[in-house]
Amino acid sequence: MPQLNPSPWFAILLFSWAVFLIILPTKVMAHTFNNDPNQQAAMKPKLDPWNWPWH
C-alpha cells in the first residue's frame, strides 16, 4: 500500500508548510496599496443640522 509509505508525502508536507509559513506571509506583508486610506480619513465631513419641519 503506497499511501502508508511516509517518505515522499512527509517531505511534501514539510515543504508546503514551509512555503505557507515563511515565504507567503513576507510577500503578503510587503504588498503596498495604491490609495492610502489615511489621507481620506483625515478629512472630516462638514456636518450641517437638518432644519426640516417634522409634520
N, CA, C and O atoms as a GROMACS GRO file, in nm:
protein
  220
    1MET      N    1   0.085  -0.118   0.000
    1MET     CA    2   0.000   0.000   0.000
    1MET      C    3   0.089   0.124   0.000
    1MET      O    4   0.153   0.154   0.101
    2PRO      N    5   0.094   0.196  -0.109
    2PRO     CA    6   0.188   0.308  -0.120
    2PRO      C    7   0.150   0.428  -0.032
    2PRO      O    8   0.238   0.507   0.003
    3GLN      N    9   0.024   0.443   0.004
    3GLN     CA   10  -0.012   0.558   0.085
    3GLN      C   11   0.040   0.548   0.228
    3GLN      O   12   0.042   0.648   0.300
    4LEU      N   13   0.082   0.432   0.271
    4LEU     CA   14   0.136   0.416   0.405
    4LEU      C   15   0.286   0.445   0.411
    4LEU      O   16   0.343   0.450   0.520
    5ASN      N   17   0.350   0.463   0.298
    5ASN     CA   18   0.491   0.495   0.296
    5ASN      C   19   0.507   0.646   0.314
    5ASN      O   20   0.475   0.721   0.221
    6PRO      N   21   0.555   0.695   0.429
    6PRO     CA   22   0.557   0.839   0.455
    6PRO      C   23   0.674   0.914   0.393
    6PRO      O   24   0.681   1.036   0.405
    7SER      N   25   0.765   0.846   0.328
    7SER     CA   26   0.885   0.915   0.283
    7SER      C   27   0.858   1.025   0.180
    7SER      O   28   0.910   1.135   0.199
    8PRO      N   29   0.781   1.004   0.071
    8PRO     CA   30   0.761   1.118  -0.019
    8PRO      C   31   0.659   1.219   0.032
    8PRO      O   32   0.673   1.339   0.008
    9TRP      N   33   0.556   1.172   0.103
    9TRP     CA   34   0.448   1.260   0.144
    9TRP      C   35   0.488   1.349   0.261
    9TRP      O   36   0.443   1.463   0.271
   10PHE      N   37   0.571   1.298   0.348
   10PHE     CA   38   0.613   1.380   0.462
   10PHE      C   39   0.700   1.496   0.416
   10PHE      O   40   0.689   1.606   0.470
   11ALA      N   41   0.787   1.474   0.319
   11ALA     CA   42   0.870   1.582   0.266
   11ALA      C   43   0.785   1.687   0.195
   11ALA      O   44   0.810   1.807   0.207
   12ILE      N   45   0.684   1.642   0.120
   12ILE     CA   46   0.594   1.735   0.053
   12ILE      C   47   0.516   1.816   0.155
   12ILE      O   48   0.497   1.937   0.138
   13LEU      N   49   0.472   1.753   0.261
   13LEU     CA   50   0.401   1.824   0.368
   13LEU      C   51   0.489   1.928   0.433
   13LEU      O   52   0.445   2.041   0.454
   14LEU      N   53   0.612   1.894   0.465
   14LEU     CA   54   0.702   1.990   0.529
   14LEU      C   55   0.736   2.107   0.437
   14LEU      O   56   0.738   2.222   0.482
   15PHE      N   57   0.762   2.080   0.311
   15PHE     CA   58   0.794   2.188   0.218
   15PHE      C   59   0.674   2.280   0.193
   15PHE      O   60   0.690   2.401   0.181
   16SER      N   61   0.556   2.223   0.184
   16SER     CA   62   0.438   2.307   0.161
   16SER      C   63   0.410   2.395   0.283
   16SER      O   64   0.374   2.512   0.267
   17TRP      N   65   0.425   2.341   0.405
   17TRP     CA   66   0.406   2.424   0.524
   17TRP      C   67   0.515   2.528   0.537
   17TRP      O   68   0.490   2.638   0.588
   18ALA      N   69   0.636   2.497   0.493
   18ALA     CA   70   0.743   2.597   0.495
   18ALA      C   71   0.710   2.712   0.402
   18ALA      O   72   0.736   2.828   0.434
   19VAL      N   73   0.653   2.681   0.287
   19VAL     CA   74   0.612   2.787   0.194
   19VAL      C   75   0.501   2.871   0.256
   19VAL      O   76   0.505   2.994   0.250
   20PHE      N   77   0.402   2.806   0.316
   20PHE     CA   78   0.290   2.878   0.374
   20PHE      C   79   0.332   2.964   0.493
   20PHE      O   80   0.275   3.072   0.513
   21LEU      N   81   0.428   2.920   0.572
   21LEU     CA   82   0.462   2.991   0.695
   21LEU      C   83   0.579   3.087   0.680
   21LEU      O   84   0.594   3.177   0.762
   22ILE      N   85   0.662   3.071   0.578
   22ILE     CA   86   0.782   3.155   0.566
   22ILE      C   87   0.774   3.248   0.445
   22ILE      O   88   0.797   3.368   0.458
   23ILE      N   89   0.742   3.194   0.329
   23ILE     CA   90   0.751   3.273   0.206
   23ILE      C   91   0.626   3.358   0.183
   23ILE      O   92   0.638   3.477   0.154
   24LEU      N   93   0.509   3.300   0.195
   24LEU     CA   94   0.386   3.373   0.164
   24LEU      C   95   0.358   3.490   0.258
   24LEU      O   96   0.318   3.596   0.208
   25PRO      N   97   0.376   3.481   0.390
   25PRO     CA   98   0.349   3.598   0.474
   25PRO      C   99   0.440   3.717   0.442
   25PRO      O  100   0.395   3.831   0.451
   26THR      N  101   0.564   3.693   0.405
   26THR     CA  102   0.651   3.805   0.371
   26THR      C  103   0.606   3.871   0.242
   26THR      O  104   0.616   3.993   0.230
   27LYS      N  105   0.556   3.794   0.147
   27LYS     CA  106   0.507   3.854   0.023
   27LYS      C  107   0.377   3.930   0.046
   27LYS      O  108   0.355   4.035  -0.014
   28VAL      N  109   0.291   3.879   0.131
   28VAL     CA  110   0.164   3.947   0.158
   28VAL      C  111   0.189   4.076   0.236
   28VAL      O  112   0.127   4.178   0.207
   29MET      N  113   0.277   4.072   0.335
   29MET     CA  114   0.303   4.191   0.415
   29MET      C  115   0.380   4.298   0.338
   29MET      O  116   0.376   4.415   0.376
   30ALA      N  117   0.450   4.261   0.232
   30ALA     CA  118   0.523   4.358   0.151
   30ALA      C  119   0.433   4.427   0.049
   30ALA      O  120   0.479   4.518  -0.020
   31HIS      N  121   0.308   4.386   0.039
   31HIS     CA  122   0.217   4.445  -0.058
   31HIS      C  123   0.183   4.588  -0.018
   31HIS      O  124   0.154   4.615   0.099
   32THR      N  125   0.187   4.678  -0.112
   32THR     CA  126   0.151   4.818  -0.087
   32THR      C  127   0.025   4.850  -0.165
   32THR      O  128   0.005   4.802  -0.276
   33PHE      N  129  -0.059   4.932  -0.106
   33PHE     CA  130  -0.184   4.970  -0.169
   33PHE      C  131  -0.161   5.095  -0.253
   33PHE      O  132  -0.074   5.177  -0.223
   34ASN      N  133  -0.239   5.110  -0.359
   34ASN     CA  134  -0.228   5.227  -0.444
   34ASN      C  135  -0.281   5.352  -0.374
   34ASN      O  136  -0.223   5.459  -0.385
   35ASN      N  137  -0.390   5.338  -0.303
   35ASN     CA  138  -0.454   5.450  -0.236
   35ASN      C  139  -0.428   5.440  -0.087
   35ASN      O  140  -0.450   5.335  -0.027
   36ASP      N  141  -0.380   5.548  -0.029
   36ASP     CA  142  -0.355   5.549   0.115
   36ASP      C  143  -0.486   5.582   0.187
   36ASP      O  144  -0.538   5.692   0.168
   37PRO      N  145  -0.540   5.492   0.267
   37PRO     CA  146  -0.669   5.520   0.331
   37PRO      C  147  -0.660   5.626   0.440
   37PRO      O  148  -0.763   5.682   0.479
   38ASN      N  149  -0.541   5.656   0.491
   38ASN     CA  150  -0.529   5.755   0.598
   38ASN      C  151  -0.552   5.897   0.548
   38ASN      O  152  -0.598   5.981   0.626
   39GLN      N  153  -0.523   5.927   0.424
   39GLN     CA  154  -0.542   6.062   0.373
   39GLN      C  155  -0.689   6.099   0.367
   39GLN      O  156  -0.726   6.211   0.401
   40GLN      N  157  -0.774   6.008   0.324
   40GLN     CA  158  -0.915   6.037   0.315
   40GLN      C  159  -0.979   6.042   0.454
   40GLN      O  160  -1.071   6.121   0.477
   41ALA      N  161  -0.932   5.960   0.545
   41ALA     CA  162  -0.989   5.958   0.678
   41ALA      C  163  -0.951   6.083   0.758
   41ALA      O  164  -1.019   6.115   0.856
   42ALA      N  165  -0.846   6.155   0.718
   42ALA     CA  166  -0.804   6.274   0.790
   42ALA      C  167  -0.901   6.389   0.767
   42ALA      O  168  -0.914   6.477   0.852
   43MET      N  169  -0.969   6.391   0.653
   43MET     CA  170  -1.066   6.499   0.624
   43MET      C  171  -1.196   6.470   0.698
   43MET      O  172  -1.252   6.361   0.685
   44LYS      N  173  -1.245   6.567   0.774
   44LYS     CA  174  -1.370   6.549   0.845
   44LYS      C  175  -1.484   6.606   0.761
   44LYS      O  176  -1.472   6.716   0.708
   45PRO      N  177  -1.593   6.533   0.749
   45PRO     CA  178  -1.705   6.585   0.669
   45PRO      C  179  -1.774   6.700   0.742
   45PRO      O  180  -1.778   6.706   0.865
   46LYS      N  181  -1.828   6.791   0.662
   46LYS     CA  182  -1.899   6.904   0.719
   46LYS      C  183  -2.039   6.858   0.760
   46LYS      O  184  -2.116   6.809   0.677
   47LEU      N  185  -2.070   6.873   0.886
   47LEU     CA  186  -2.199   6.829   0.939
   47LEU      C  187  -2.290   6.950   0.956
   47LEU      O  188  -2.265   7.036   1.040
   48ASP      N  189  -2.397   6.955   0.877
   48ASP     CA  190  -2.497   7.061   0.888
   48ASP      C  191  -2.620   7.005   0.957
   48ASP      O  192  -2.664   6.895   0.923
   49PRO      N  193  -2.676   7.077   1.052
   49PRO     CA  194  -2.800   7.027   1.115
   49PRO      C  195  -2.917   7.038   1.018
   49PRO      O  196  -2.922   7.127   0.934
   50TRP      N  197  -3.009   6.947   1.031
   50TRP     CA  198  -3.128   6.950   0.945
   50TRP      C  199  -3.229   7.047   1.006
   50TRP      O  200  -3.259   7.041   1.125
   51ASN      N  201  -3.281   7.134   0.923
   51ASN     CA  202  -3.384   7.228   0.967
   51ASN      C  203  -3.517   7.194   0.905
   51ASN      O  204  -3.593   7.284   0.867
   52TRP      N  205  -3.548   7.066   0.895
   52TRP     CA  206  -3.672   7.024   0.832
   52TRP      C  207  -3.784   7.021   0.937
   52TRP      O  208  -3.764   6.974   1.049
   53PRO      N  209  -3.898   7.068   0.900
   53PRO     CA  210  -4.011   7.056   0.993
   53PRO      C  211  -4.061   6.912   0.996
   53PRO      O  212  -4.065   6.845   0.893
   54TRP      N  213  -4.099   6.866   1.113
   54TRP     CA  214  -4.143   6.727   1.132
   54TRP      C  215  -4.295   6.718   1.134
   54TRP      O  216  -4.353   6.675   1.234
   55HIS      N  217  -4.360   6.758   1.026
   55HIS     CA  218  -4.506   6.743   1.015
   55HIS      C  219  -4.545   6.711   0.875
   55HIS      O  220  -4.664   6.695   0.846
   0.00000   0.00000   0.00000
